[in-house]
């Protein structure tokens, strides 16, 4: 059994200038980023690199159409290394750029065993949620299938993951909320996974503690209380990435993908919508084992009994981001069976990591309870 997988070197810098100098960014590099990130932090550094602004090819989370257009643009350069500076969308696309020399996204999904690394890859996250700077998975909304699907390959790990807290200074509170909740979900799901190990749980449980303590500080002192501790949230997200990179995510992510893919709900928010609903259903099936350990751990952090821990967790998360029932996103009753079928047919990779197996009636029950 693999105890922990960590293929990327992790570095940290106080400033973007230090990073650019140490990594010798130049003409052999292609920087995938957003203009609103690049110009204020890197624009004055005189970096002689190819630049692609993700928003020039579409907005929101990555779609197959967006990715194919960017792959085509990247193929016209002679870059030897991809530098991803951004949130989840940029990071997911960059991983695919590193293994494509012009091949379409569909061809990569069709022949995952033939994927090979074509370029070096450096990932610099600008949110505190993805954790995917240290994982080998990219999530894309495959519009022709109507759902989000993961592309996974051992060749999609970054060579280097770089933590730059300076880049989080201007992160809007809403983006902070959805991304950090996403990191919390990563940490919880990976810790409950059958693939969890003492090593992954070391990182997962520490990430949970750091995120919840941070939320409690924000609850007590207001939104601006996050600013001095953004580095803590960035590190917690990275810890959660290390944990789920080995142990995997599970039903929360699996059930969130049809919601995000159909109604374009941000990834972290769609996970949040499903989060405690999935945990409560785990508890209906099995109350002992790792979930009992998790509930005791959360109860101690939240100052409550384990029997009400999910309600208290929802209360705390609600101070960061109000939780919505699924119908408020536009979900219709007839969608629930469609979503369930999609999960059972297309998300087997994630459902294999559930704390306990969830069959089709159980998944439909979860959707109906959260509707």
C-alpha positions in Angstrom: 0.0 0.0 0.0 1.3 3.4 -0.9 1.8 5.5 2.2 2.2 8.9 0.6 2.9 10.1 -2.9 4.7 13.4 -3.3 6.3 13.9 -6.7 6.7 17.7 -6.7 9.3 19.7 -5.0 7.7 22.3 -2.8 9.2 25.8 -2.5 8.1 29.0 -0.9 9.1 32.6 -1.5 8.2 35.9 0.1 7.9 37.8 -3.2 7.2 37.1 -6.9 10.5 38.7 -7.9 12.4 36.2 -5.8 10.5 33.3 -7.4 11.1 34.7 -11.0 14.8 35.1 -10.4 15.3 31.7 -8.7 13.4 29.8 -11.4 15.1 31.9 -14.2 11.8 32.6 -16.0 12.6 33.3 -19.7 12.0 32.7 -23.3 11.8 28.9 -23.0 8.8 29.2 -20.7 5.1 29.6 -21.4 3.2 31.3 -18.5 -0.5 30.4 -18.2 -2.2 32.9 -15.9 -4.7 35.7 -15.7 -4.0 39.2 -16.7 -5.3 40.6 -13.4 -2.8 38.4 -11.6 0.2 38.8 -13.9 0.2 42.5 -14.5 0.4 43.7 -10.9 2.8 41.1 -9.6 5.0 40.2 -12.6 4.4 42.8 -15.2 7.2 45.1 -14.1 9.8 42.3 -13.8 10.7 42.2 -17.5 10.2 38.5 -17.9 10.9 37.4 -21.5 8.4 34.5 -21.7 5.4 33.5 -23.7 2.2 34.5 -22.0 -1.3 33.1 -22.3 -4.1 34.7 -20.4 -6.7 32.0 -19.7 -9.6 34.5 -19.8 -8.9 35.2 -23.5 -10.2 31.7 -24.2 -13.2 31.6 -21.9 -14.4 32.3 -18.4 -15.2 30.2 -15.4 -14.0 26.6 -14.8 -12.2 24.7 -17.6 -14.3 23.3 -20.4 -13.2 21.0 -23.2 -13.7 23.9 -25.7 -11.5 26.2 -23.6 -8.8 23.6 -23.1 -8.5 22.6 -26.8 -8.2 26.3 -27.8 -5.4 26.9 -25.3 -3.6 23.6 -26.3 -3.7 24.8 -29.9 -2.2 28.2 -28.9 0.5 26.5 -26.8 1.5 24.2 -29.7 2.5 27.2 -31.7 5.2 28.1 -29.2 8.5 26.3 -28.7 8.3 26.4 -24.9 10.0 23.8 -22.8 8.3 24.5 -19.6 4.8 25.5 -18.5 4.5 28.0 -15.6 1.0 28.0 -14.1 0.1 31.0 -12.0 -3.5 31.0 -11.0 -6.4 29.2 -9.4 -8.0 25.8 -10.1 -8.8 26.6 -13.7 -5.3 27.6 -14.7 -3.7 24.8 -12.8 -6.0 22.1 -14.3 -5.3 23.4 -17.8 -1.6 23.7 -17.3 -1.3 20.0 -16.3 -2.9 19.1 -19.6 -0.6 21.5 -21.5 2.4 19.7 -20.0 1.3 16.3 -21.5 0.0 17.6 -24.9 2.1 18.6 -27.9 -1.0 19.5 -29.8 -3.2 16.4 -29.1 -6.8 17.2 -28.4 -8.3 16.8 -24.9 -10.6 14.0 -26.1 -7.7 12.0 -27.4 -6.0 12.3 -24.0 -9.2 11.1 -22.3 -9.5 8.2 -24.8 -6.0 7.0 -24.3 -4.9 7.9 -20.8 -2.3 5.1 -20.7 -0.4 6.7 -23.6 -0.1 10.1 -21.9 3.6 11.3 -21.6 5.1 14.4 -20.2 6.1 16.8 -23.0 7.1 19.9 -21.0 8.3 20.8 -17.6 5.6 22.0 -15.2 5.8 24.6 -12.4 2.6 25.4 -10.5 2.0 28.5 -8.4 -1.5 28.5 -6.8 -3.2 31.9 -6.2 -6.0 30.6 -4.1 -6.0 28.6 -0.8 -8.2 25.7 -2.0 -7.1 23.6 -4.9 -4.2 21.8 -3.3 -3.8 20.4 -6.8 -0.3 21.9 -7.2 0.9 18.6 -5.8 -1.6 16.2 -7.5 -1.8 14.5 -10.9 -5.5 15.1 -11.7 -7.2 17.7 -13.9 -10.9 18.3 -13.8 -12.6 19.5 -17.0 -16.3 20.1 -17.8 -16.7 17.9 -20.8 -19.6 19.8 -22.3 -20.4 17.1 -24.8 -21.0 14.7 -21.9 -22.7 17.3 -19.6 -20.5 16.6 -16.5 -17.1 17.2 -15.1 -14.6 14.3 -15.5 -11.1 13.9 -14.1 -8.1 13.2 -16.3 -5.4 11.4 -14.3 -1.8 10.4 -15.2 1.5 10.0 -13.3 2.9 12.3 -15.9 0.7 15.2 -14.8 2.5 16.0 -11.6 4.2 19.3 -11.4 8.0 19.3 -11.2 7.8 22.2 -8.7 5.0 23.5 -6.6 5.6 27.1 -5.4 3.8 28.8 -2.5 3.7 32.6 -2.8 1.5 34.1 -0.1 2.0 37.5 -1.7 -0.4 36.5 -4.5 -3.3 36.0 -2.1 -3.3 39.5 -0.8 -6.0 40.6 -3.2 -8.1 37.5 -3.2 -11.8 38.5 -2.9 -13.6 37.1 0.2 -16.0 35.1 -1.9 -13.2 33.3 -3.8 -11.4 32.8 -0.5 -14.5 31.2 1.0 -15.2 28.7 -1.8 -11.6 27.8 -2.3 -10.8 27.2 1.4 -14.0 25.2 1.9 -12.8 23.1 -1.0 -9.6 22.5 0.8 -11.5 21.5 3.9 -13.5 18.9 1.9 -10.2 17.6 0.4 -8.8 17.1 3.9 -12.0 15.4 5.3 -12.6 13.1 2.3 -9.0 12.0 2.1 -8.9 11.2 5.8 -12.0 9.1 5.6 -10.9 7.3 2.4 -10.0 3.6 2.6 -6.7 4.6 1.0 -5.8 6.9 3.9 -2.6 6.1 5.7 -1.0 7.5 8.9 1.0 9.8 6.6 -1.9 11.2 4.6 -3.9 11.6 7.8 -1.1 13.5 9.4 -1.5 16.2 6.6 -5.3 15.9 6.4 -6.1 16.3 10.0 -3.7 19.2 10.4 -5.3 20.9 7.4 -8.7 20.5 9.0 -7.4 22.1 12.2 -5.8 25.0 10.5 -8.8 25.8 8.4 -11.4 25.5 11.2 -9.3 27.6 13.6 -9.0 30.2 10.8 -12.7 30.2 10.3 -13.3 30.6 14.0 -11.0 33.7 14.0 -13.0 35.2 11.1 -16.3 34.4 12.8 -15.1 36.2 15.9 -13.2 39.2 14.4 -14.7 39.7 10.9 -13.7 39.1 7.3 -10.5 41.1 7.5 -9.2 38.8 10.2 -8.2 36.4 7.4 -5.6 38.7 5.9 -2.8 38.1 8.4 -3.3 34.3 8.3 -3.6 33.8 4.5 -0.3 32.0 4.5 -1.8 29.5 7.0 -4.7 28.8 4.7 -2.3 28.4 1.7 -0.2 25.9 3.7 -3.4 24.1 4.9 -4.6 23.8 1.2 -1.2 22.3 0.3 -1.4 19.8 3.2 -4.9 18.8 2.0 -3.5 18.4 -1.5 -0.8 16.1 -0.3 -3.4 14.1 1.6 -5.9 13.7 -1.3 -3.1 13.2 -3.8 -2.5 9.8 -2.2 -5.8 8.9 -0.5 -8.2 10.5 -3.0 -11.5 12.4 -2.8 -14.8 10.6 -2.7 -18.6 11.0 -2.9 -18.7 14.7 -2.0 -16.7 15.5 -5.1 -18.5 12.8 -7.2 -22.0 14.2 -6.4 -20.9 17.8 -6.8 -19.7 17.4 -10.4 -23.1 17.1 -12.1 -24.2 20.2 -10.2 -21.2 22.2 -11.2 -21.2 20.8 -14.8 -24.9 21.5 -15.4 -25.5 24.7 -13.5 -22.0 26.2 -13.5 -21.7 26.3 -9.7 -18.1 27.1 -8.6 -16.3 23.9 -7.6 -15.8 24.7 -4.0 -19.4 25.9 -3.6 -20.8 22.7 -5.3 -18.7 20.6 -2.9 -20.0 22.7 0.0 -23.6 22.0 -1.1 -23.0 18.3 -0.8 -20.5 18.1 2.0 -22.3 17.4 5.3 -25.2 15.7 3.5 -22.8 13.0 2.4 -21.2 12.7 5.8 -24.6 12.3 7.5 -25.4 9.4 5.1 -22.1 7.8 5.9 -23.1 7.9 9.6 -26.5 6.3 8.8 -24.6 3.3 7.4 -21.7 3.0 9.8 -20.9 4.9 13.0 -17.6 3.4 14.0 -14.1 3.4 12.4 -12.4 6.5 11.0 -15.6 8.5 10.9 -15.9 8.2 14.7 -12.3 9.4 15.0 -13.1 12.3 12.6 -16.2 13.3 14.5 -14.4 13.3 17.9 -11.7 15.5 16.3 -14.2 17.9 14.8 -16.2 18.0 18.1 -13.1 19.0 20.0 -12.4 21.8 17.5 -16.0 23.0 17.5 -16.6 22.7 21.2 -19.6 20.4 20.9 -20.7 16.8 21.3 -20.0 14.4 18.4 -23.7 13.8 17.9 -24.2 17.3 16.6 -20.9 17.9 15.0 -22.2 18.2 11.4 -24.8 20.8 12.4 -22.2 22.8 14.2 -19.8 22.5 11.2 -22.6 23.8 9.0 -23.2 26.7 11.4 -19.5 27.7 11.3 -19.2 27.3 7.5 -22.4 29.4 7.2 -20.6 32.4 8.7 -18.1 32.1 5.9 -20.5 31.3 3.0 -24.3 30.8 3.4 -25.3 27.3 2.3 -28.0 26.9 -0.3 -30.3 24.0 -1.0 -29.8 22.6 -4.5 -33.0 24.1 -5.9 -31.6 27.6 -5.3 -29.0 26.8 -8.0 -31.7 26.0 -10.5 -31.7 22.3 -10.0 -35.1 20.7 -10.9 -36.6 17.6 -9.3 -36.2 15.7 -12.6 -32.4 16.4 -12.5 -31.9 14.3 -9.4 -32.2 11.0 -11.1 -30.1 12.2 -14.0 -27.4 13.4 -11.6 -27.5 10.1 -9.7 -27.1 8.1 -13.0 -24.2 10.3 -14.0 -22.4 9.7 -10.7 -22.8 6.0 -10.7 -21.8 5.7 -14.4 -19.0 8.2 -14.6 -17.5 8.8 -11.2 -16.4 5.3 -10.2 -12.8 6.5 -9.6 -14.1 8.8 -6.8 -16.8 6.6 -5.5 -14.2 3.9 -4.8 -12.8 6.1 -2.1 -16.0 6.4 -0.1 -15.8 5.7 3.6 -18.6 3.2 3.0 -20.0 2.0 -0.3 -23.0 4.1 -1.6 -25.4 2.5 -4.0 -27.7 4.3 -6.5 -30.7 4.6 -4.1 -28.4 6.1 -1.4 -27.0 8.7 -3.8 -30.5 9.6 -5.0 -31.5 9.9 -1.3 -28.6 12.4 -0.7 -29.7 14.5 -3.6 -33.3 14.5 -2.5 -32.4 15.5 1.1 -30.2 18.4 -0.1 -32.7 19.5 -2.8 
